């Protein structure tokens, strides 16, 4: 049972990280050519995005293979 709780927690944490990345990408999308929300909205949300920007920066530094990470979580060889 403990193993199931641990694995479930890992799945939720992984999804949270991915949703944070998507949120940051939507707001900062103009930097990579994706249409973004109005600039005034982005500017107002910026002070609240410190953590998301750090997460996005760390993901860029790590450049992990997301599919490999998912496969590792599901024990796919």
C-alpha positions in Angstrom: 0.0 0.0 0.0 2.9 2.4 0.9 4.4 1.8 -2.6 1.1 2.7 -4.2 0.9 6.0 -2.2 4.5 6.8 -3.2 3.9 6.1 -6.9 0.7 8.1 -6.8 2.4 11.0 -5.2 5.2 10.9 -7.9 2.5 11.1 -10.6 0.8 14.1 -9.1 4.1 15.9 -8.5 5.1 15.2 -12.1 1.8 16.5 -13.4 2.1 19.6 -11.2 5.6 20.4 -12.7 4.3 20.0 -16.2 1.3 22.2 -15.5 3.6 24.9 -14.0 5.7 24.7 -17.2 2.6 25.1 -19.4 1.4 28.0 -17.4 4.7 29.7 -17.6 5.0 29.0 -21.3 1.5 30.4 -22.0 2.4 33.6 -20.1 5.9 33.9 -21.5 5.1 32.5 -24.9 5.9 35.7 -26.8 9.6 34.9 -26.2 9.3 31.7 -28.2 6.8 32.8 -30.8 3.6 31.5 -29.2 0.7 34.0 -29.1 0.4 35.2 -25.5 -2.2 36.9 -23.4 -2.4 40.7 -23.3 0.9 42.3 -22.1 -0.9 44.1 -19.2 -2.1 40.8 -17.8 1.3 39.3 -18.1 2.9 42.3 -16.4 0.4 42.0 -13.5 1.1 38.3 -13.0 4.9 38.5 -13.2 5.5 39.2 -9.5 3.5 36.0 -8.7 5.5 33.9 -11.2 8.9 33.8 -9.5 8.7 30.1 -8.8 7.4 29.2 -12.3 10.2 31.1 -13.9 12.7 29.3 -11.8 11.1 26.0 -12.7 11.1 26.9 -16.4 14.8 27.9 -16.2 15.7 24.7 -14.4 13.9 22.6 -17.1 15.8 24.4 -19.8 19.1 23.7 -17.9 18.3 20.0 -17.4 16.7 19.4 -20.8 15.3 16.1 -19.6 13.5 13.8 -22.0 9.9 14.0 -20.7 8.9 10.8 -22.4 11.8 9.0 -20.7 10.7 10.4 -17.4 7.1 9.2 -17.9 8.4 5.8 -19.1 10.5 5.6 -16.0 7.6 6.3 -13.7 5.5 3.6 -15.4 8.5 1.1 -15.4 8.4 0.8 -19.2 11.5 -0.7 -20.6 
